[in-house]
Amino acid sequence: MKARVFVTLKNGVLDPQGKAIGHALNGLGFGSVGEVRQGKVIDLELSESDPAKAKASLKDMCEKLLANTVIEKYEIEIK
């Protein structure tokens, strides 16, 4: 089973990398770009065949390692 985890900063947390990306895009002539928030995508392949168990395991992975839950939020997508 394949899964994808999207990790992004929570609302209200400053995103200096997103600001730098937005500034660079504006400098390249993409003036219609407003606020930019950046994050990360993690693709995983799991041997689990039960989607409910896989989602529970992925949630545990996110809470323990993949996301800093103090400042980041995550979304799990099972394929």
N, C-alpha and C positions, 0 to 999 in steps of 0.2 A: 504494500500500500504506500502511496506517495502522499506527502503532506507539504504544505507551504505555510510558513509563519511570517507574518508581517509585523515588524516592530517599529513603532514610531514614538516620538516624544509626546507626552501628555500635553493637553492644552495648557497654556500659561507657563510652560517651561521654555526658557530662551533657547533658540536654535541658531547659534552663530554660523554653523556650516550652511544651513538653509539661507541665511541672510547673505552669505558670500556667494552662493549659487545665484540667488536673485539679482544681486548687484552685478555679477559677471554677465548674466543674460541681458540685463538692461544695457550694459556697456557694449554688448555685441549687437545692439539694435533691436532687441526684443522688448520694446517698451510696454507692451500690453501685459507683461508678467508682473503680478503683484507679489503677495507674500509667498514664500517658498518654505516648505517644511520637508526635511529629508529623513529617511529612515533606512531600514535594511530588510532584505528578504532572505529567508533561510529555507532551502529545500531539503527535505529529509526523505529517506526511503526507510520504511518500517516493515518488520516481518509480521507485525500484528495484522490479523484479518478481521477482527471485530472493530468497526468504526468507533463505537462508544469507548472501548478500552484504549484505542489509539488516541482518541481525543483527550482522555484522562491522562494518559502518559505524556502527551505533548504539553498539556497544561502544566504538569509537574516539571517538565523540562524548562518551560518558559519561566516558571516561578523560581527555579533553582539556578539557571544558568543563562538562558537565551535572552532574557529581558531584565533590565534593572527596574523592577516594578515601582520603585520610588518615583522615578521620573519618566518611565516608558510604559506604554500600553502595547498589547499584542492582539493579533487576530490569527486564528487557526483556520486553515482551509485544507480539507481532506479530499484528495482526488481519487 
